[in-house]
Amino acid sequence: MGIKTVLCDLLGIEYPIIQGGMALVATAELAAAVSEAGALGVIAAGDADPESVRKEIHKVRALTSKPFGINVYLLSPFAAEVMRVVIDEKVPVVTTGAGSPGQYVPSLKDAGVKVLSVVSSVNMARRLERAGVDAVIAEGMECGGHIGQIASMPLVPQIADAVDIPVVAAGGIYDGRGLVAALALGAVGVQMGTRFLCAAECPVHPGYKQAIIAAKDRSTVVIGQSTGHPVRVLQNRFAREVLQGGAGEDSKAAFSDMAVDALRRAVFDGDIEYGCLMAGQVAAMVSREESCKEIIGHVMATASDALRRLGSYTFPLGG
């Protein structure tokens, strides 16, 4: 049983699922595999220079003819240049994080690029709707990496009630139960990150994947809160030292540099003790490595199961 929403029509995809734009993780290979499986694959530009992003765009197009997106980190020193590459290369979709893409929206829309922006508050969602974005991604604090202060369950319906553009739910989504719940809250689809960390096509070090697979329900912690840029990660020696005040939480810039260096150690070297293992709370539900096709197939199958279960209930009128 398929589930088609306005998100599918907006992005030209089969299933209402977007893969999160995870820095250093969301490569052309992962994005292409997600897109080939019927969802929207997303390449993370992160702090990469524009020509590196252009090469990833060419790679993904060599691997799939289906729609894909680029996640632009608006605090990157190359953000403006990356946006020009996106327009030049006629990328179908852009997702943005860490601010407002308002200054870029007119040029992107003139080029036919769909713009979806990650938000963690009602005010930001309203602001971006006025800026002209096509949809917002309401991301709850259950997610991995940089987080806001509101959980998905209260955040998504508040934003859905506050704006007229489509809302995508993110944070705490593992399978079809999360997708159906998101639809019930007023969203038109979901964005998933942590589960795709253990996709067979994801390039992270096997040690990172095994740390995700071994995670329990209370395995994640939030670091960096004193900097104003909190980050959800798996507990390890790196996280404990930061929380104990031994790793520079006093400076936002120093913390950011430290976290990026530690993320590189995790992604490329598999350092599970001193690497920054960004992961959401659903890490506890990930039990094995699977292909993107298997992951998306499981999400849609469990969504159908959830809908059937709901359909078996009776809802008497009155009381």
N, C-alpha and C positions, 0 to 999 in steps of 0.2 A: 504494500500500500504506500503510495507516494504522498508527500505533503508539499503542495505548491502554494507559495504565498507571493505577495507583491515584491518581496526581495528577489525571488527567482526571476520575475519579469524585469525588475530594475537592472539586475546584473547579468542577465542572460545565462543563468545557471539552472541546473536540474533540481538541486536540493538547497534549502534555506540555511546553508552553513558557510561560514567564512573562517578560514584558518588565520589565527592570530599572527601579526607581524612581529615575531620575536627576534630581537637583535642578535646577530651573529648566528642565528639558528635557521631563520626562514630564508633559505636559499632558493635559487631557481629550481633545483632538483625537487625540493619538497613542494614548492608552489605548483610545479607542473604536475606532480603526482596527485595533489589534492584536486586540481582543476580537471584532470583526466577522469577522476572518480566522480565528478558531477557537482562538486562544491566550488568555492572560490579560493584558489591558492593565492597567497600573498608573499611577495618578496620584501624583506625588511631592509630598508636603505640604511637605517642606523646613522652612524657617523661616516659612512663611506663616501668617497669622492664621486662626483658625477659620472666619470668615465667607468668606474667600477660598477656603478648602478646600471649604466648602459649595457655593459657586458652581460650582467645578469638578465636584463630584459631580452637580449639576443639569445641567451641560453634557454630561457623559458620558452621562447617562441620556436626554438628548434625541437623542443620536447612536446609541445602541445599547441593545438590551434584553438583551444578553448579560452574563455575569458580568464584573466588573472589580474592581480592588483599589485601596487607598490605601497608599502607603508612608509610614510615620510615622518621622520622625527623632527619636529619643528624647532627644537633647540640645537640641532646639528648646525655647525658652521657652514655646511654645504646645502642647507635646505632650499634656498632660492635656486641654486644651480641644479639641484636634483629635480625641482619642479619644472624647470625648463627642459630637462631631458625627458621627463614624463610627457610633456606636451609634444616635443619633437618626435618622440617614438610612438605617440598616439596610444599610450597605455590605457586600457579600458576603465580601470578603477584606481582611485587613490584612497587609502585610509590614512588618517593623520592622528598624531598624539602629541601631548605636551604643549598645548596651546591652541590658538585659533588660526585656521588657515585662511581667514577672511580676505587677506590681501591677494591670495592666489586664486580664489574661487572664480572670479569672472573669466580669467584666462583659461582655467581648467575647463569650465563649462563651455566656453567658446570652442574649445578643442574637442568637445564631446566626451570629456572625462567625467565619470561619476565620482562624487566626493562624499566619503563617509568619515565622520570624525568621532574619535573616542571621547566620551565625557563621563564625569563621575559626580555631576550635580545637576539639578534642575536648571539653575541659572545659566550654566554653561551650555546646556542643551538649547535653551531659548535663544541665547546669544548666537549660537551657530546656525540655528534655523533662520534668524534674521540675516546672517551672513550669506545664506543661500546654499548651504550644503544639502545634498540629496537625502541623507539619512544620518542618524547618530547611533553610535554604539555605546549603550549604557553599561559601563563596566563596574561591577561590584568589587568590594575589597577582598573577595575570596580568590581573586585571580593571582597568578604569579607575576613577578616583576614589580614594576611601579604600580601602586594602588592608591585608591581614594579612601574616603572615610565611611562610606555607606555600603551596606551589603546589597547584593543583587535583588533579593526579595522585596525590600522596600523601594529600592532605587528605580527598578524597571517600570513599575506601574505609575510612579510619580512622574517620570519623564514621559511615558506614553500619554498620560493625561495632560501634560503641559505643552506638547508640541503637536503639530499636524503632519509632520514628515514621518517616515517610517523609523521605527526604533528596533535595533538589534540588541539582544541581551548577551552579555559576556560576564565571565567570572562564575566559577562553580558549575560549569556545564561539562558533563562527561558523556552522557548517552542520550537516548531518545526521551527518557523521562524528563531530563532537563530541557530538551527542546519543547516538549508538550507544555511543561510548566511555564516556559518563557512565552509561548503563544497565549496561554491563559492569562498571563500578566499584561498582555497588550503588545508584546514584541512581534515582529514578523520573521524572526529567524535568530540564529545564535552565532556568536564567534567563539571558537575553541582554540586554546593554545597548549595547555599542559599535556593533553592526551596526544597531541601531534609530536611532542618531544620524543615519544617512544615509537613513532612511525618508523618503519624499516627504511624509508627514504630520507629520514631526518639525519643530517650529518653530524650530530653531536657525538662525542666520544661514548663508547659503550659503557664506561664507568658512570657517566651522568645518567644514562638510561637505567642502569641497574639501581642507582640511588632512588630514582623515581619509583621503580617497581617495588623497591623495599620499603617505601614510605608507609607510614600509618596515619591514622586520622589526626594526630596531633604533632605530626612531623614538621610542619612549617612554622616559621616565626617571622615577625616583621622587624626589619632593621632600618636604620636611617630615619627614624621618626623625628629626631631632634633637628634634622636638616630641612624638614618640610617636604622631603621626597622619600617617603617610606617605600620599602621594597620587600615583597614576600619571597622568602627563600626556604630551602630545606635546612634544618638544623645540622650544623657541623662545627668544626673548630673555628672556621672563619666567622660564622654567624655568632657563636658564643663570645669570641673576642670583641666583636663589634658591640654586642649588647652589654658587655662588661666595661665598655668605655676605653678599650685598648687599641682601637683602630680608627680614630679620627672622625667621630660623628659630629664634631664641633663645627666643621666646615662643609658646606654643601658641595663646593667644588672638589675638595679633597676626598669627600665621601664618594662622589660620582666617579672620580678617576680610579679610586681604590676598587669600587664595585665593578667597573668595566674591566680592569686588569684581572680581578678574581673571576669574572665571568669568562674571560678568555681561557683562564687556567682550567675551568670546568668544561667548557665546550670543546677545546682543542686538545687538552692534555689529560682530561679525565681525573683531575685532582678533586676528589670528593671530600677531602678534609679542609683544604684552604681555597677551594674554588667557590664562587658565588653560584649556588645551584638554584637559580630562579625556578619556582614551581608554585602552582596554585594548590588549594586545599583538596582538589579532586585527585591529586597525585596518589592518595591512598587507594583509589579505585583502579588505578592502572596496574595490571597484573602481568603484562607481557608485551613484547614488541610485535606490532602488526603492520601490515601494509596500509597505506592511506585508503585504498579501496575497501579493505576489511573494516577499518575504523568507521568510515562513512556508511558502509552497509550495515554495521552493527547499530549505529545511531538511528538510522531510518527504520530498521527492524524493531528496535525497542520502542521507538516512537509509535509504531503501529500497534505493538502490544499494549502500550499505555492507553492509547485511544480506545482499543477494544475493551480494556478493563473498565475504563470510564463509561463506555457505552452499555456495560452490563448493569450499571447502577440504576436505581430508580430515584426519581426526584419528585416526590408527592407535592402537590401544590397546597398552599395553606399551612396551618399549623395548629 
